[in-house]
Amino acid sequence: MGVFGYYREGARLTIINSGMATTPFTDIKTEAGTQDRSYRWYMSAINRLAGNIQNQSSVFRSDIGELKGSLEIGHMYMFLYDPKTKDTLPYWDKFPLCIPYENTKGGWYGLNLHYIPPMLRMQLLGKLLDYTNEGKMDAAWGLLKNTSRFKGVKPCVKRYLVSHVKSRFLKVDPEHWKAAILLPLADFKGATNQEVWSDSRNSL
């Protein structure tokens, strides 16, 4: 069941940029084929084919997914966010990469994968994909809280309020999840990426 939203439904878009491929994520998926590619392979492919995807506006214009007015549990999304309690938070991510797993009053709980370093994201996503069917993660908190099975999940758990979402939701096509988690799009306020990742490692 989807979380309610209020933004106009969008359409799949492609980058208009003569210096890079107009369908970088489709090209990455095509090159990956059916093989289980490594972290190093994906980083190389992203640098080569999607090197101009460096911020929110560029990824919103890319072929990585579709803009939506609401989100559904179990899918992967990017969106702009302004936390209600930002003045009391040590740091926060303005542009979450989130897989919602549970609806709650006025919003949802989700896994923001930006809170862990890229290599650990790749490992965690590999585990989550074991519980994904037809592009939807089917894993509630009762399963996810098993930290021995899902290493890295704890610092990713965040609550989001729909009223504090500041953009449409970019729903990432499931075939592009592996590329999406490695894009340099975390936008932490109050700390650097390295400081956030250090705290997350210490919490495991």
N, C-alpha and C positions, 0 to 999 in steps of 0.2 A: 504494500500500500504506500503510495507516494506521500512525501511531505508537501503541504500546501505551499504555493508560491504565487507571485504576482507579477512576474516579468513576461513580456511578450515572447511568444515562441519564435525561435530563430531558425536558421537554415544552415546546412553544411556549407562552409566557406573554404576558399583556398587563398594562399598568399599571392599577392600581386607584387612580384619582385624579380627583376630580370637577372639578379646575381645568384639566386638560389633556385632549387627545384620548386615548382608551384605545388607539388604534392609530396612534401618530404617524408611524411609518416607512412604514406602508402608505399613510397619507394623503399623505406627501411623495412617494412613488412615484406615486400616482394623479395628483397635481398636476403632477408632472414629465412624465408621459405618455411619449411616444417622442422628445421633443425633447432635444437635447444641451444641457442647462442649464449655466449658468456657475457659477463659484465663488461669486459674489455671490448668485446665486439660491438656491443650496443653503444658504448661511449664513442668509439671510433666512427660508427655510422651516424650518430647524432652530430658529431663535430663536422662531418663531411657533408651531410645532407640537410641538416636542420640547424646549422650553426647560427643562423640569424634569428632563431627563436630564443630571445633573451629576456622577454618581459611579457606582461599580461596582454597587451594589445596585439603583439605578434602571434602569440599562441591562440588568441581568440579569432584571428583571421586565418588560421591554418586549417589543414585537413585532418586534424587529430580527433575531431568529433563534431558534435552539434550543440548549438545553443538552445537551452530549454528554459521554460518559465518555472519549473518546479523540479524536484529530484525524487528519486525512488531509492529505497533501501537496497543495498547490495551492488550498486553501480559506482563508478569512479567519476568524480567531478572536480573542476576548478572553478573558483569564484572569488570575487572581492569581498572582504569581510572587515567590519569595524566592531570589535567586541564591546559589549555593554560595560564590562568591568576592566577595560584596558588600563585605566589609571592605577589599578591595584595589581596588575600582572607584571612579573619581572620582564617578560617579553611575550610577543605574540606574532602570529603569521598573518599578514594582510592578504595573502593569496593562497589559501589552503589547497592542498591536493588530497581530497577526502573521499573515503569510502564509507558512507553512512551505514550503520548496522542496526540502529534502533530508534524509532520515533519517540519523542517525548513532548511534553507540553510546550507548544510554541516553537518547536525545532526538532533536533535530532542529536544523537551521539554518533560519532564517526571516528575513523582512523585517519589522521592527517599525517601522511607519510613523510612530509617535509621535516618532521621532528627527529628523524633518525638519518644517519649518513647514507649516501647512495648505495654503497655495497650492502649494508644491512637492509635497506629497502628491497634490494633485489632478492635477498634471502627470504625476507618476510613475505614478499609477493609470491615467491615460489611455493611457500606453504599455503597461502591463501588460495592460490589457483587450484589446489587439490579439493577445495570446497566451493568451486565456482562451476555453475552449470548454465550454458547458453548465455555467457557474458554477465552473469549475476552471481556475486558472492553470497553463498547461503551459509553464513556462520554468525550465530547470535553470540552475545557476551558470555553465555554459559560455556561456549567452546573457546572463544578468543582469550578468556582469562587464563587459560592453560599456558603460562608463559614458557614452560619447558618445550612446548610444541611450537609456539609462535614467538620466538625470540625477537624482541624489539617492539612488541605490540604495546607495552605499558605506556611509554611516553607519547605514543601516537593518539591515545584516547582523549578526545575533546568533545565538549558540548557546544553546539551552534544554535543560535536563535535566528529564525527566518527574518524577523524584523530588523536584524543587523546585517543582512546580506546586501551588498551594494552593487550588484551586477546580476546579469542572467547567469545561469549555471551552464558551464561548458561540460557536457557529458562526453567523456572520453570513450571512443570506440574500443571495445574489449581487445581488438587485435593490436591496439596501440598502447596498452597498459604498460608493457615493459619499457617502451621508449619514454612514455610520459613520466614515469617515476625518476628518470635520470636527467630531466631537463632542469636547468639552473634557474628555477622560477620561485623558490622560497623567498619571501619578502618579510623577514623578521624585523620587528620594531623593538628596540631595547637591548638587542644583543646581536652578535654576528652569528653566521651559520655555525662556525666552529665552536663558539661558546655554547650554543644550543645543543649541538651534537655531543659535546663533552658532558653536559649535564645529563643528557639522555643515556649515554653509555654508563654513567655512574649510577643511574637509577635501576639498571638491569640486574 
